[in-house]
Amino acid sequence: MLLAAALAGPALTALSPALATTAPTLTLAQQAQRAEVIVRATLGTPAEVKDGEVTYLAYPLTVTETIAGDATRLPQQGGKPALFVLKGVDGLPDLRAGLEVVALLYAARLDSPLVGFNQGLYAVTGGKVTAGDITDPVKLREALLSARGGK
């Protein structure tokens, strides 16, 4: 009986792959705490990068500010830190060359390095950002650092 109960959990998960891919919406504070690197940067022109059978779009980053972590830990493209996203992945924010962003990132090369299943990207347009009630990039920086305990 105990063996059947122990096997039921994995069996149910195997029957419902949607459960494994559903990601909860994270608060800004949760995103900040999970991010390994937080930068303010401008996206460059993407290049296709093959890694075996996998193709990424690599957006070189012109980092204007490292808010947290170490930007040199990010994957590199053309001698610059880069945002590597799996080519063809659904649900990404609008990424384009010239876009200024505040990006909350994992350092590893993943399908998408944006924290919170693509939630951790905030475009800076006309000196303004939209992050909940926060519209000032300086206030966003302060909120992110505060959520990380000042680190």
mmCIF file of the C-alpha atoms, coordinates in Angstrom:
data_MODEL
# 
_entry.id   MODEL 
# 
loop_
_atom_site.group_PDB 
_atom_site.id 
_atom_site.type_symbol 
_atom_site.label_atom_id 
_atom_site.label_alt_id 
_atom_site.label_comp_id 
_atom_site.label_asym_id 
_atom_site.label_entity_id 
_atom_site.label_seq_id 
_atom_site.pdbx_PDB_ins_code 
_atom_site.Cartn_x 
_atom_site.Cartn_y 
_atom_site.Cartn_z 
_atom_site.occupancy 
_atom_site.B_iso_or_equiv 
_atom_site.pdbx_formal_charge 
_atom_site.auth_seq_id 
_atom_site.auth_comp_id 
_atom_site.auth_asym_id 
_atom_site.auth_atom_id 
_atom_site.pdbx_PDB_model_num 
ATOM 1   C CA . MET A 1 1   ? 0.000  0.000  0.000   1.00 0.00 ? 1   MET A CA 1 
ATOM 2   C CA . LEU A 1 2   ? 2.768  2.443  0.891   1.00 0.00 ? 2   LEU A CA 1 
ATOM 3   C CA . LEU A 1 3   ? 4.620  1.574  -2.316  1.00 0.00 ? 3   LEU A CA 1 
ATOM 4   C CA . ALA A 1 4   ? 1.505  2.310  -4.396  1.00 0.00 ? 4   ALA A CA 1 
ATOM 5   C CA . ALA A 1 5   ? 1.086  5.671  -2.696  1.00 0.00 ? 5   ALA A CA 1 
ATOM 6   C CA . ALA A 1 6   ? 4.756  6.520  -3.233  1.00 0.00 ? 6   ALA A CA 1 
ATOM 7   C CA . LEU A 1 7   ? 4.480  5.703  -6.941  1.00 0.00 ? 7   LEU A CA 1 
ATOM 8   C CA . ALA A 1 8   ? 1.206  7.596  -7.421  1.00 0.00 ? 8   ALA A CA 1 
ATOM 9   C CA . GLY A 1 9   ? 2.799  11.055 -7.105  1.00 0.00 ? 9   GLY A CA 1 
ATOM 10  C CA . PRO A 1 10  ? 5.389  10.577 -9.897  1.00 0.00 ? 10  PRO A CA 1 
ATOM 11  C CA . ALA A 1 11  ? 2.813  8.823  -12.078 1.00 0.00 ? 11  ALA A CA 1 
ATOM 12  C CA . LEU A 1 12  ? 0.377  11.717 -11.785 1.00 0.00 ? 12  LEU A CA 1 
ATOM 13  C CA . THR A 1 13  ? 3.133  14.188 -12.616 1.00 0.00 ? 13  THR A CA 1 
ATOM 14  C CA . ALA A 1 14  ? 4.087  12.166 -15.687 1.00 0.00 ? 14  ALA A CA 1 
ATOM 15  C CA . LEU A 1 15  ? 0.478  12.239 -16.878 1.00 0.00 ? 15  LEU A CA 1 
ATOM 16  C CA . SER A 1 16  ? 0.233  16.006 -16.493 1.00 0.00 ? 16  SER A CA 1 
ATOM 17  C CA . PRO A 1 17  ? 3.280  17.743 -17.982 1.00 0.00 ? 17  PRO A CA 1 
ATOM 18  C CA . ALA A 1 18  ? 1.505  21.102 -17.772 1.00 0.00 ? 18  ALA A CA 1 
ATOM 19  C CA . LEU A 1 19  ? 1.943  20.985 -14.012 1.00 0.00 ? 19  LEU A CA 1 
ATOM 20  C CA . ALA A 1 20  ? 5.708  20.815 -14.426 1.00 0.00 ? 20  ALA A CA 1 
ATOM 21  C CA . THR A 1 21  ? 5.850  23.807 -16.801 1.00 0.00 ? 21  THR A CA 1 
ATOM 22  C CA . THR A 1 22  ? 3.506  26.160 -14.949 1.00 0.00 ? 22  THR A CA 1 
ATOM 23  C CA . ALA A 1 23  ? 5.421  28.920 -13.241 1.00 0.00 ? 23  ALA A CA 1 
ATOM 24  C CA . PRO A 1 24  ? 3.828  31.129 -10.605 1.00 0.00 ? 24  PRO A CA 1 
ATOM 25  C CA . THR A 1 25  ? 3.969  34.887 -10.987 1.00 0.00 ? 25  THR A CA 1 
ATOM 26  C CA . LEU A 1 26  ? 6.755  36.240 -8.805  1.00 0.00 ? 26  LEU A CA 1 
ATOM 27  C CA . THR A 1 27  ? 6.700  39.555 -7.015  1.00 0.00 ? 27  THR A CA 1 
ATOM 28  C CA . LEU A 1 28  ? 9.443  42.043 -7.809  1.00 0.00 ? 28  LEU A CA 1 
ATOM 29  C CA . ALA A 1 29  ? 11.044 41.223 -4.454  1.00 0.00 ? 29  ALA A CA 1 
ATOM 30  C CA . GLN A 1 30  ? 11.013 37.485 -5.229  1.00 0.00 ? 30  GLN A CA 1 
ATOM 31  C CA . GLN A 1 31  ? 12.559 38.136 -8.640  1.00 0.00 ? 31  GLN A CA 1 
ATOM 32  C CA . ALA A 1 32  ? 15.297 40.266 -7.057  1.00 0.00 ? 32  ALA A CA 1 
ATOM 33  C CA . GLN A 1 33  ? 16.077 37.569 -4.490  1.00 0.00 ? 33  GLN A CA 1 
ATOM 34  C CA . ARG A 1 34  ? 16.349 34.842 -7.141  1.00 0.00 ? 34  ARG A CA 1 
ATOM 35  C CA . ALA A 1 35  ? 18.418 36.864 -9.622  1.00 0.00 ? 35  ALA A CA 1 
ATOM 36  C CA . GLU A 1 36  ? 22.125 36.053 -9.746  1.00 0.00 ? 36  GLU A CA 1 
ATOM 37  C CA . VAL A 1 37  ? 22.893 39.163 -11.806 1.00 0.00 ? 37  VAL A CA 1 
ATOM 38  C CA . ILE A 1 38  ? 20.898 42.386 -12.174 1.00 0.00 ? 38  ILE A CA 1 
ATOM 39  C CA . VAL A 1 39  ? 21.987 44.907 -14.798 1.00 0.00 ? 39  VAL A CA 1 
ATOM 40  C CA . ARG A 1 40  ? 20.819 48.004 -16.561 1.00 0.00 ? 40  ARG A CA 1 
ATOM 41  C CA . ALA A 1 41  ? 21.873 47.532 -20.167 1.00 0.00 ? 41  ALA A CA 1 
ATOM 42  C CA . THR A 1 42  ? 21.110 48.079 -23.828 1.00 0.00 ? 42  THR A CA 1 
ATOM 43  C CA . LEU A 1 43  ? 20.512 45.068 -26.059 1.00 0.00 ? 43  LEU A CA 1 
ATOM 44  C CA . GLY A 1 44  ? 22.695 44.742 -29.140 1.00 0.00 ? 44  GLY A CA 1 
ATOM 45  C CA . THR A 1 45  ? 21.895 43.040 -32.427 1.00 0.00 ? 45  THR A CA 1 
ATOM 46  C CA . PRO A 1 46  ? 21.286 39.339 -31.782 1.00 0.00 ? 46  PRO A CA 1 
ATOM 47  C CA . ALA A 1 47  ? 23.415 36.611 -33.339 1.00 0.00 ? 47  ALA A CA 1 
ATOM 48  C CA . GLU A 1 48  ? 22.470 32.965 -33.740 1.00 0.00 ? 48  GLU A CA 1 
ATOM 49  C CA . VAL A 1 49  ? 24.714 30.735 -31.637 1.00 0.00 ? 49  VAL A CA 1 
ATOM 50  C CA . LYS A 1 50  ? 24.633 26.949 -32.038 1.00 0.00 ? 50  LYS A CA 1 
ATOM 51  C CA . ASP A 1 51  ? 25.408 24.704 -29.096 1.00 0.00 ? 51  ASP A CA 1 
ATOM 52  C CA . GLY A 1 52  ? 25.193 21.179 -30.482 1.00 0.00 ? 52  GLY A CA 1 
ATOM 53  C CA . GLU A 1 53  ? 21.615 20.770 -31.725 1.00 0.00 ? 53  GLU A CA 1 
ATOM 54  C CA . VAL A 1 54  ? 20.384 23.836 -29.825 1.00 0.00 ? 54  VAL A CA 1 
ATOM 55  C CA . THR A 1 55  ? 20.249 27.342 -31.318 1.00 0.00 ? 55  THR A CA 1 
ATOM 56  C CA . TYR A 1 56  ? 20.231 30.448 -29.155 1.00 0.00 ? 56  TYR A CA 1 
ATOM 57  C CA . LEU A 1 57  ? 19.738 34.095 -30.004 1.00 0.00 ? 57  LEU A CA 1 
ATOM 58  C CA . ALA A 1 58  ? 22.518 35.949 -28.214 1.00 0.00 ? 58  ALA A CA 1 
ATOM 59  C CA . TYR A 1 59  ? 21.882 39.636 -27.521 1.00 0.00 ? 59  TYR A CA 1 
ATOM 60  C CA . PRO A 1 60  ? 25.164 41.317 -26.546 1.00 0.00 ? 60  PRO A CA 1 
ATOM 61  C CA . LEU A 1 61  ? 24.652 43.666 -23.608 1.00 0.00 ? 61  LEU A CA 1 
ATOM 62  C CA . THR A 1 62  ? 26.141 47.111 -23.255 1.00 0.00 ? 62  THR A CA 1 
ATOM 63  C CA . VAL A 1 63  ? 25.993 47.237 -19.468 1.00 0.00 ? 63  VAL A CA 1 
ATOM 64  C CA . THR A 1 64  ? 25.614 50.751 -18.088 1.00 0.00 ? 64  THR A CA 1 
ATOM 65  C CA . GLU A 1 65  ? 25.189 49.613 -14.491 1.00 0.00 ? 65  GLU A CA 1 
ATOM 66  C CA . THR A 1 66  ? 25.584 46.386 -12.570 1.00 0.00 ? 66  THR A CA 1 
ATOM 67  C CA . ILE A 1 67  ? 22.988 46.616 -9.827  1.00 0.00 ? 67  ILE A CA 1 
ATOM 68  C CA . ALA A 1 68  ? 23.754 43.250 -8.220  1.00 0.00 ? 68  ALA A CA 1 
ATOM 69  C CA . GLY A 1 69  ? 25.964 40.255 -8.856  1.00 0.00 ? 69  GLY A CA 1 
ATOM 70  C CA . ASP A 1 70  ? 28.806 40.019 -11.356 1.00 0.00 ? 70  ASP A CA 1 
ATOM 71  C CA . ALA A 1 71  ? 27.964 40.662 -15.029 1.00 0.00 ? 71  ALA A CA 1 
ATOM 72  C CA . THR A 1 72  ? 31.137 38.826 -16.092 1.00 0.00 ? 72  THR A CA 1 
ATOM 73  C CA . ARG A 1 73  ? 29.434 35.582 -14.958 1.00 0.00 ? 73  ARG A CA 1 
ATOM 74  C CA . LEU A 1 74  ? 26.931 35.920 -17.819 1.00 0.00 ? 74  LEU A CA 1 
ATOM 75  C CA . PRO A 1 75  ? 27.498 34.023 -21.070 1.00 0.00 ? 75  PRO A CA 1 
ATOM 76  C CA . GLN A 1 76  ? 29.693 36.021 -23.466 1.00 0.00 ? 76  GLN A CA 1 
ATOM 77  C CA . GLN A 1 77  ? 29.103 36.995 -27.099 1.00 0.00 ? 77  GLN A CA 1 
ATOM 78  C CA . GLY A 1 78  ? 31.661 39.051 -29.002 1.00 0.00 ? 78  GLY A CA 1 
ATOM 79  C CA . GLY A 1 79  ? 33.608 39.726 -25.810 1.00 0.00 ? 79  GLY A CA 1 
ATOM 80  C CA . LYS A 1 80  ? 30.545 41.178 -24.028 1.00 0.00 ? 80  LYS A CA 1 
ATOM 81  C CA . PRO A 1 81  ? 28.093 39.790 -21.525 1.00 0.00 ? 81  PRO A CA 1 
ATOM 82  C CA . ALA A 1 82  ? 25.052 38.560 -23.431 1.00 0.00 ? 82  ALA A CA 1 
ATOM 83  C CA . LEU A 1 83  ? 21.452 37.562 -22.978 1.00 0.00 ? 83  LEU A CA 1 
ATOM 84  C CA . PHE A 1 84  ? 21.141 34.059 -24.498 1.00 0.00 ? 84  PHE A CA 1 
ATOM 85  C CA . VAL A 1 85  ? 17.583 32.907 -25.217 1.00 0.00 ? 85  VAL A CA 1 
ATOM 86  C CA . LEU A 1 86  ? 16.561 29.692 -26.902 1.00 0.00 ? 86  LEU A CA 1 
ATOM 87  C CA . LYS A 1 87  ? 15.532 30.462 -30.469 1.00 0.00 ? 87  LYS A CA 1 
ATOM 88  C CA . GLY A 1 88  ? 11.791 30.012 -30.898 1.00 0.00 ? 88  GLY A CA 1 
ATOM 89  C CA . VAL A 1 89  ? 10.923 29.890 -27.188 1.00 0.00 ? 89  VAL A CA 1 
ATOM 90  C CA . ASP A 1 90  ? 7.392  31.166 -26.479 1.00 0.00 ? 90  ASP A CA 1 
ATOM 91  C CA . GLY A 1 91  ? 6.471  33.791 -23.923 1.00 0.00 ? 91  GLY A CA 1 
ATOM 92  C CA . LEU A 1 92  ? 9.547  36.007 -24.112 1.00 0.00 ? 92  LEU A CA 1 
ATOM 93  C CA . PRO A 1 93  ? 9.221  39.731 -23.613 1.00 0.00 ? 93  PRO A CA 1 
ATOM 94  C CA . ASP A 1 94  ? 9.753  41.870 -26.726 1.00 0.00 ? 94  ASP A CA 1 
ATOM 95  C CA . LEU A 1 95  ? 13.527 41.773 -27.288 1.00 0.00 ? 95  LEU A CA 1 
ATOM 96  C CA . ARG A 1 96  ? 15.119 44.010 -29.918 1.00 0.00 ? 96  ARG A CA 1 
ATOM 97  C CA . ALA A 1 97  ? 18.426 45.719 -30.586 1.00 0.00 ? 97  ALA A CA 1 
ATOM 98  C CA . GLY A 1 98  ? 18.633 49.150 -28.977 1.00 0.00 ? 98  GLY A CA 1 
ATOM 99  C CA . LEU A 1 99  ? 16.181 48.352 -26.191 1.00 0.00 ? 99  LEU A CA 1 
ATOM 100 C CA . GLU A 1 100 ? 17.350 49.643 -22.796 1.00 0.00 ? 100 GLU A CA 1 
ATOM 101 C CA . VAL A 1 101 ? 16.374 47.322 -19.963 1.00 0.00 ? 101 VAL A CA 1 
ATOM 102 C CA . VAL A 1 102 ? 16.756 46.463 -16.326 1.00 0.00 ? 102 VAL A CA 1 
ATOM 103 C CA . ALA A 1 103 ? 17.301 42.708 -16.478 1.00 0.00 ? 103 ALA A CA 1 
ATOM 104 C CA . LEU A 1 104 ? 17.112 40.236 -13.587 1.00 0.00 ? 104 LEU A CA 1 
ATOM 105 C CA . LEU A 1 105 ? 19.076 37.215 -14.747 1.00 0.00 ? 105 LEU A CA 1 
ATOM 106 C CA . TYR A 1 106 ? 20.307 33.759 -13.942 1.00 0.00 ? 106 TYR A CA 1 
ATOM 107 C CA . ALA A 1 107 ? 23.978 33.441 -14.882 1.00 0.00 ? 107 ALA A CA 1 
ATOM 108 C CA . ALA A 1 108 ? 23.677 30.045 -16.603 1.00 0.00 ? 108 ALA A CA 1 
ATOM 109 C CA . ARG A 1 109 ? 22.738 29.498 -20.229 1.00 0.00 ? 109 ARG A CA 1 
ATOM 110 C CA . LEU A 1 110 ? 19.095 28.363 -20.073 1.00 0.00 ? 110 LEU A CA 1 
ATOM 111 C CA . ASP A 1 111 ? 16.080 28.437 -22.416 1.00 0.00 ? 111 ASP A CA 1 
ATOM 112 C CA . SER A 1 112 ? 15.681 31.957 -21.032 1.00 0.00 ? 112 SER A CA 1 
ATOM 113 C CA . PRO A 1 113 ? 17.918 33.460 -18.372 1.00 0.00 ? 113 PRO A CA 1 
ATOM 114 C CA . LEU A 1 114 ? 15.219 35.926 -17.249 1.00 0.00 ? 114 LEU A CA 1 
ATOM 115 C CA . VAL A 1 115 ? 14.105 35.309 -13.664 1.00 0.00 ? 115 VAL A CA 1 
ATOM 116 C CA . GLY A 1 116 ? 10.536 34.183 -13.093 1.00 0.00 ? 116 GLY A CA 1 
ATOM 117 C CA . PHE A 1 117 ? 9.952  32.442 -16.404 1.00 0.00 ? 117 PHE A CA 1 
ATOM 118 C CA . ASN A 1 118 ? 10.557 35.623 -18.402 1.00 0.00 ? 118 ASN A CA 1 
ATOM 119 C CA . GLN A 1 119 ? 9.192  38.083 -15.831 1.00 0.00 ? 119 GLN A CA 1 
ATOM 120 C CA . GLY A 1 120 ? 12.556 39.677 -14.989 1.00 0.00 ? 120 GLY A CA 1 
ATOM 121 C CA . LEU A 1 121 ? 12.897 42.196 -17.825 1.00 0.00 ? 121 LEU A CA 1 
ATOM 122 C CA . TYR A 1 122 ? 11.859 45.829 -17.489 1.00 0.00 ? 122 TYR A CA 1 
ATOM 123 C CA . ALA A 1 123 ? 12.160 48.114 -20.510 1.00 0.00 ? 123 ALA A CA 1 
ATOM 124 C CA . VAL A 1 124 ? 13.360 51.665 -19.904 1.00 0.00 ? 124 VAL A CA 1 
ATOM 125 C CA . THR A 1 125 ? 11.580 53.940 -22.377 1.00 0.00 ? 125 THR A CA 1 
ATOM 126 C CA . GLY A 1 126 ? 11.893 57.714 -22.309 1.00 0.00 ? 126 GLY A CA 1 
ATOM 127 C CA . GLY A 1 127 ? 13.591 57.490 -18.921 1.00 0.00 ? 127 GLY A CA 1 
ATOM 128 C CA . LYS A 1 128 ? 10.641 55.597 -17.431 1.00 0.00 ? 128 LYS A CA 1 
ATOM 129 C CA . VAL A 1 129 ? 10.182 51.962 -16.458 1.00 0.00 ? 129 VAL A CA 1 
ATOM 130 C CA . THR A 1 130 ? 7.045  49.966 -15.693 1.00 0.00 ? 130 THR A CA 1 
ATOM 131 C CA . ALA A 1 131 ? 7.532  47.668 -12.725 1.00 0.00 ? 131 ALA A CA 1 
ATOM 132 C CA . GLY A 1 132 ? 4.250  47.555 -10.853 1.00 0.00 ? 132 GLY A CA 1 
ATOM 133 C CA . ASP A 1 133 ? 3.825  51.005 -9.330  1.00 0.00 ? 133 ASP A CA 1 
ATOM 134 C CA . ILE A 1 134 ? 7.464  51.935 -9.975  1.00 0.00 ? 134 ILE A CA 1 
ATOM 135 C CA . THR A 1 135 ? 8.160  54.166 -12.994 1.00 0.00 ? 135 THR A CA 1 
ATOM 136 C CA . ASP A 1 136 ? 11.509 55.710 -12.020 1.00 0.00 ? 136 ASP A CA 1 
ATOM 137 C CA . PRO A 1 137 ? 14.546 53.518 -12.830 1.00 0.00 ? 137 PRO A CA 1 
ATOM 138 C CA . VAL A 1 138 ? 16.357 54.870 -9.749  1.00 0.00 ? 138 VAL A CA 1 
ATOM 139 C CA . LYS A 1 139 ? 13.439 53.804 -7.539  1.00 0.00 ? 139 LYS A CA 1 
ATOM 140 C CA . LEU A 1 140 ? 13.446 50.389 -9.245  1.00 0.00 ? 140 LEU A CA 1 
ATOM 141 C CA . ARG A 1 141 ? 17.155 50.026 -8.467  1.00 0.00 ? 141 ARG A CA 1 
ATOM 142 C CA . GLU A 1 142 ? 16.492 50.958 -4.819  1.00 0.00 ? 142 GLU A CA 1 
ATOM 143 C CA . ALA A 1 143 ? 13.578 48.478 -4.581  1.00 0.00 ? 143 ALA A CA 1 
ATOM 144 C CA . LEU A 1 144 ? 15.689 45.672 -6.062  1.00 0.00 ? 144 LEU A CA 1 
ATOM 145 C CA . LEU A 1 145 ? 18.592 46.320 -3.696  1.00 0.00 ? 145 LEU A CA 1 
ATOM 146 C CA . SER A 1 146 ? 16.235 46.590 -0.730  1.00 0.00 ? 146 SER A CA 1 
ATOM 147 C CA . ALA A 1 147 ? 14.646 43.245 -1.622  1.00 0.00 ? 147 ALA A CA 1 
ATOM 148 C CA . ARG A 1 148 ? 18.123 41.700 -1.674  1.00 0.00 ? 148 ARG A CA 1 
ATOM 149 C CA . GLY A 1 149 ? 18.956 43.111 1.735   1.00 0.00 ? 149 GLY A CA 1 
ATOM 150 C CA . GLY A 1 150 ? 21.157 45.856 0.267   1.00 0.00 ? 150 GLY A CA 1 
ATOM 151 C CA . LYS A 1 151 ? 23.439 43.423 -1.668  1.00 0.00 ? 151 LYS A CA 1 
# 
